Amino acid sequence: MKPVSIAVLVDDSDRALMLHRHRWVTDEIGYEFLGGLIEPGEDPADTARREAEEESGWRPTGPPQHLASFQPLPGMVDSPTHLYLWRTFDHVGEPSDLEEAGLLEWVPLTELPALVAGNRLLGAGTLIAALQLLARQSGVEFTPGVE
């Protein structure tokens, strides 16, 4: 499978921009962070930035914080996934990627535990990013690549 990159945008009110949508393959409705496939030769952070803008109309600015990189099912598929956090971004227009139809919502980080517990987060990348955000709020910060 192709590598994936995900953007996590969190505003000054500690709300994350999420897409609330239906996924046909699993027939589930839930929340996702913005992201998509890394194009050949594209830097993963640039992919996350591009996908965020295409799917939401919000352009991340400045350097991101790398939240994590992981393999979702290393015994079954090779699909490196990269997660990036931005706290600064500009609204530049409407979403241009109409295939990612859904409702954009600014979700308070305080609602993430209920979304995790209710199985309302779609995909491993969204779940891991949400758990990283919750850990950071609790004062636990993981530094990717450092053991």
Residue pairs with C-beta under 8 A, 6 or more apart in sequence:
1 77
1 78
1 79
2 37
2 38
2 79
3 37
3 38
3 44
3 79
3 80
3 81
3 82
4 35
4 36
4 37
4 38
4 79
4 80
4 81
4 82
4 125
5 35
5 36
5 38
5 44
5 45
5 47
5 48
5 51
5 81
5 82
5 83
5 84
6 33
6 34
6 35
6 48
6 51
6 81
6 82
6 83
6 84
6 125
6 126
6 129
7 33
7 34
7 35
7 48
7 49
7 51
7 52
7 60
7 64
7 84
7 86
8 16
8 33
8 67
8 83
8 84
8 85
8 86
8 129
8 133
9 16
9 17
9 34
9 52
9 56
9 58
9 60
9 86
9 89
10 16
10 17
10 85
10 86
10 87
10 109
10 133
11 17
11 87
11 106
12 87
13 106
13 108
14 108
14 109
14 110
14 137
15 106
15 107
15 108
15 109
16 33
16 106
16 107
16 109
16 112
16 133
17 33
17 34
17 52
17 56
17 58
17 104
17 105
17 106
17 107
18 31
18 32
18 33
18 34
18 104
18 105
18 106
18 107
18 126
19 31
19 32
19 33
19 34
19 55
19 56
19 100
19 102
19 103
19 104
19 105
20 29
20 30
20 31
20 102
20 103
20 104
20 105
21 29
21 30
21 32
21 100
21 101
21 102
21 103
21 122
22 28
22 29
22 102
23 29
23 30
23 122
26 122
28 122
30 115
30 119
30 120
30 121
30 122
31 105
31 107
31 115
31 120
31 121
31 122
31 126
32 102
32 121
32 122
32 123
32 126
33 83
33 125
33 126
33 129
34 48
34 51
34 52
34 55
34 56
35 47
35 48
35 51
35 52
35 125
36 47
36 51
36 54
36 55
37 47
38 44
38 47
38 82
39 47
42 50
44 69
44 82
44 84
45 63
45 64
45 66
45 82
45 84
47 82
48 60
48 64
48 82
48 83
48 84
49 59
49 60
49 64
49 84
49 86
51 97
52 58
52 59
52 60
52 86
52 89
53 59
53 60
53 92
53 96
54 95
54 96
54 97
54 100
55 95
55 97
55 100
56 95
56 104
57 91
57 92
57 93
57 94
57 95
57 96
58 89
58 90
58 91
58 92
59 89
59 90
59 91
59 92
60 84
60 86
60 88
60 89
61 86
61 88
61 89
61 90
62 86
62 88
64 84
64 85
64 86
65 84
65 85
65 86
66 82
66 83
66 84
66 85
66 144
67 83
67 84
67 85
67 128
67 129
67 132
67 144
68 82
68 83
68 128
68 129
68 132
68 142
68 144
69 80
69 81
69 82
69 83
69 144
69 145
70 80
70 81
70 124
70 128
71 78
71 79
71 80
71 81
72 79
72 81
72 124
72 125
73 79
81 124
81 125
83 125
83 128
83 129
83 132
85 129
85 132
85 133
95 104
107 115
109 133
109 134
109 137
112 130
112 133
112 134
113 134
114 120
115 121
115 130
116 127
116 130
116 131
116 134
121 127
121 130
132 142
135 141
135 142
